[in-house]
Amino acid sequence: MSTKTPAAPADRQVQTASPRLPNPGSRKFFRTIEPYIWIAPSIILMAIFIVTPIFKVFQLSMNKVTRAGKLKGFNNFENFTTVIKDPSFALVLKNTILWTVAVVVLSTLLGFILALFLNNEFKGRKVARAIVVFPWATTLVIQASAWKFIVNTDYGTLNTLLMRMGIISAPMNWTSTPAAWFGWEIACGIFVTIPFVCFCVLSGLQSIDASYYEAATVDGAGYFQKLFKITLPLVKSSLTVSTVLNIIYVFNSFPIIWTMTKGDPANRTDTLVTYLYKLAFYNGKQGEASAVSVIGFIILLMCASVYMIYTLRKGDEDL
Amino acid sequence: MKKILAALLAAAMTLSLAACGGGNGGQSNTPPAGGSGTPSPAPAPSGDKASLNVIAAQYGDLTKDWWAKFESDFNSSHDNIDLKVEVVSWNDIYTVVNTRISNNAAPDILNIDVFADYQADDLLRPIKDFVSDETYAKFYPAFLEQSNIDGTIWAIPDLASARAMYYNADILEAAGAEVPTTWAELKTACEKIKAYDANIYPWGVDMTTDEGQACFAYYSWTNGGDFMDASGNWTLNSAENVEAVEYIVGLVKAGLTNSDPATETRYDLQELFAAGKLAMMIGPNQITSYVEGKDNPINFGIASIPANEGKSTSSVGVMDRFMVFDKEDTDDKVDAIKEFFDCFYEDKVYSDWVIMENFLPATSTGGEIMAAADPAAASWIEIVGSAKFYPTAQAKWADVKQGVIDVEQQALLGGNVKELLDGLQAKIAG
């Protein structure tokens, strides 16, 4: 034993030395580039699927584009000026802002209340949570088709239900004006957005330590004091994330409006996305459609920048 | 192994003999038939084949299968041509084609509705160079004229559809109304139906983004108006057109139509019609089979679209086309394209396709075959033969189409028709 013992470290030294990189410099180099190798697939995918289309849209928006899709050179921002001068653009922009604000604000409010309710202990809570997920898990086109069917004057289930209950005697036209249509579209948008807000808030609520509430109760705090002094500050980060993401999703939402009205009548229910779709694929004006897309992108970029500045200032732990 | 190869070659030869249309120019590469005992030369390697790429519009559920069989039959009977048909849905076809064009990978042959935009970009070749005289002679001359720009025909029609008035005979009888032939009679009939049952919509109107231009054409053309005059000038704000839009908007405002013409498409209307909730509507020939396919089909009739007093009725025709892209084709390729069209428009193949798609034929020989097979189709073939078509050869047609839809929808919201049409005319013609 004793004679063999000194030989062992020498063997190990040889064995451990063999898989090493040729020199310490190479190893250091590898360590430096290693993170980039790991993130390379994501970067490549983002470059292909995000950066390239954005570049393409910017390129189209600044070129004269024929209906057959041929680029005919830089046209001095003519696509932008044509779009902005069109009176329907102001109407569409107003609709987009109304649509985004109404859907995001109301769904956040209702989603928050629903999350508070689902955070309580009660029998059947799991089933209730599963039911809330349904609207989220269903395709938007199906949701919008279902809503269109519900409010239809001639065979809609809303009229059938109200007539069976004896509330109305003859079918009512629930969509007699463009504003009524837009209202139903907003209602559908809220319905499908609530689950996302609800689950974001619910995840925040579940991370709140019960001892805060116990201490507040001992100090004599009421329900609303606990809600505004403990719950809201502690779920603020979840609410911020869900609100920012919702602004982007809702602003860019296409299927609900397209399925229900296609932006008709006369652009009264159009948002920027449905409007640019019509410009591109019904009117063949791809350059102008890309200009609308760029304008939408800039508006969202401004919203996202506000969020980014806010997060950077506050720091991660605060959000 | 040799036996298998010999059997395969024999099979290939048999199939080539069964080639449709007999093969004229397209067979120029085929070696002359040898003696009965002489082994056939090996088929030309795929590199020597004329490759033919076709993009075809998907009309229905059976379109893909039909083209797949056509492709397979065509390729097995044409050793020197490699045909590939890509069937694309109407939702995607414009994007797909434009993407291909911008990547310099346009198809050789395209089946779509519009052609003027491609012609304006110098992407097309005159179609006459790619269709044999025999096949070219089959088309209705009026149909070919719809693809005429500056004296050159750029596309050939593949099929057509026409519009007429459908009416529910039982509702009209119960309401004591006659089948209307004039605008005044139409209004009277609508009022009688409304008085008979307030839950039935007397008249169907579609002013949606999908097909509001058809609504404009129905009333403009039956009032002596049009999109353009004979000299090719836009006449969107003519007195006839103003009167036409005011008439139909008036019917809507009087509560004599479906409740929401700006969002109810033709498909919604045909559903209401088939369910007996709509008494009359203007629609294409496919509505017949749609209504007859229902469990309890209604008792319906077909009549001409009502016209204003003293004006003649007119049907609205819709047509799709084949066009050939300019790709500096070799003679072999030109022959291959001719062979493709000869096979497609071969009377039996073509009528089989048109019947399968439930449209109307664009060739006189196809029309004769269909009329003989189905007497109901005969009257439709007569209608489509005299129908008017949209001015799709005009590069501004897309703007005009969207413009008249916008005018109709604005008028529904209370806009002044004359001012709206004046604005559109200034935008298009100015």
Interface residues (C-beta under 8 A of the other chain):
Chain A: T66 R67 A68 G69 K70 L71 T153 D154 Y155 A170 P171 N173 T175 S176 P178 W181 M260 T261 K262 G263 D264 P265 A266 N267 R268 K278 F281 Y282 N283 G284 Q286
Chain B: Y94 T95 V97 N98 T99 I101 S102 D117 Y118 A120 D121 L123 A198 N199 M207 T208 T209 D210 S259 D260 A262 T263 L272 A275 K277 A395 A398 D399 Q402 D406 Q409 Q410 L412 L413
